[in-house]
Amino acid sequence: MQFLKKLFFICLILSMFTIGFSQIDNEEFRSTWVITWEHDCDSTKIKTILDNHQKANMNAVLFQVRQSGTAYYNSSYEPWGYYAGYQNPGFDPLTFVVKEAHKRGMEVHAWFNTFQTSSTADGTVAAKHPEWICRDGYNNSMPAHRCVSPGLQEARDYTIDVAMEIVNNYDIDGLHLDYVRWNEFTTTSVNNKTLGKQISEHKLFDGMITEDQIQKLQTTASRERYLYDINHKYSDGVPDGYSNWEEYWRASVTKLVQTLHDSIQSTKPWVRLSVAALGKYKWSGWQAYGSVHQDAALWFNEGYIDQLTPMHYHWTTGTSFKSMLSGSNTSCWEYYIQDGINAGRLFSAGPGSYVLDEYNVWYRHESIIDKTREVQWVDGFQFFSYGSWEGHQYWEEAGNTVFPQKTKIRNNIIYSGDAPSSPSISLAKNDDLNYDITVTPTEVENQWYVIYRSEDTDIDPDTDNIIGIKFTNDIFTVNETFSGNQNYNGQYHYSATCLNRYWVESSVSNSQTTDDLPSIPPTVTEIYPSNGSIVPANTNIIFTFSKEIDPNTFSSGFMIDPPADINEISISDDWYNSGKVVTITFVNNLQYGQTYTITLNTGLTDLNGI
């Protein structure tokens, strides 16, 4: 192998700017489902969960509080659950997560397993009311994976009472219903030995079913399924008032959803009721409408729910994801939910991150998000689940790529009152690169407050950068510190708004303006090969800068002596080093035994020409 004698580098100081990522607008719901065993009733874990959501610029958390008929909050109806050791953990996890999330500018939606009540621990509904458990067509009660019957008025009333205790006692922003449907079990599958243990029952996710189970479900007579109860026996025939069993099954679930929504509206109408609907509404073998008698499209269209949050786990590419949402055929959601879309209700997509992990295609998150954003009526995302994101440590990367800016949530159209009054703001300069923005609320009750930053004096809440979101009624301060590597060295202008619990926004506050921001000259932080190295003649030269550089100026700002023909100058485009790493390749090998001196001169600039 031929080697060069030496390479010497002379690098001049340059000026640059930091990375800027595109953002479609300032309204997008972003969340993950956080399962009981992920938060584990541990205050330190809960803080870490919220901090991670914050790193990814998310604005909500779907926090599981009811599972298998047990509670992960102070309930007067049900006992503490398995992951709390069936005892009070010494604090109330729901009170804690609401307080900590609101401090971070995030909503909390209490994730509530509705009819799935598999636990038979003392005090659970399955233990206290075994007569409420679903039965097969031979009048046999479910021996495992127990679910209370949606057809029993007593079971529905009890479930609503449990849910409304959460709504009344906690300052949640939403109640999120899961397993709000009839069960999928047959007399054969319910006794599957691999699923029989209670711990396994706890870890069964809604919507997860094998192809074998789907096939058996499609070929199993309804009498072999647990779709009946003590008052509605198969042998008694279709209940009065219904033309067939399917109509009755769907209507019984709808009754709970509608009644619960009415109860919330009469108490705390800003609390959004959402449902984790199966990803396929009315098409395919495993579907909500036909398989488990869940009519989420009806609920969305009629206003029985405020936000539709399906579990879209079957789609793993951006193109398939978009076609499942929107299209001209009957195998997409848009075909069935036009009334709800036209009414302005919220719809957020639910990618199965755990599936992308299992298929080793995690990178497709970006294309799924990008293609989904092309569907105008989709308001955001909820990902399943937190644990998958944590396993990939995806938080910071997501916050720099797919979610580069903070967002608020689109306002809830059910509110018809006046917008809240505007707050006031003040600005304190700590040093040339450090400012404190203080917001003084004018509303008495806790509300959402958003601070905007703009490069011009015309603050636009729809597009200008959000630098802080708080839920409070107290004066608060947000610090804005610049590194000197920012891509802007003029003045920044700040204003704030107040948004009520429906996310209806006030007019902008007064404006405050910084001085011109200084920009620290960039440096070359790393060179390969190192200065003075003896290297192979086919070596590429790699520079790492402290800032992003203008690729159009590199050819004029780079000199090599004696001259060598440059083949390509490539600039890194990964999220972490975007625009900071420059690789130079040459047409021919450099000359053997020659000493080269490389100089970066003032022709090399940032995008601002400095």
ABEGO torsion letter per residue (X at the ends): XBBBABBBBBBBBBBBBBBBBBBABABBBBBBBBBAAAAGGBAAAAAAAAAAAAAAGBABBBBBABBGGBBABBBAABBBBAAAGGBBAGBBAAAAAAAAAAAAGBBBBBBBBAABBABABBGBAAAABAAABBBBAAGBBBABGBBBBAABAAAAAAAAAAAAAAAAABBBABBBBBGBBBBABBAAAAABAAAABAAAAAABBBGBBBAAAAAAAAABBAAABBABBAABBAAAEBBBGBABAAAAAAAAAAAAAAAAAAAAAAABAABBBBBBBBABAABEABBAAAAAGBBAAAAAAAGABABBBBBBAABABAAAAAAAABEABAABAAAAAAAAAAAGBBBBBBBBAAAAAAAGAAAAAAAAAAAAAABAABAEBBBOBAAAAAAAGAAAAAAABABABBBBBBBBAABABBBBBBBBBBBBBABAABBBBBBBBABABBBBBBBBBBABABBBAAABBBABBBBBABBBBBBBBBAGABABABBBBBBBBBBBAAGBBBBBBBBBBBBBBBBBBBBBABBOBBBGBBBBAABBBBBBBABBBBAAAAAAABBBOBBBBBABBBBBABAAABGABBBBBBABBBBBGBBBBBBBBAABBBAAGX
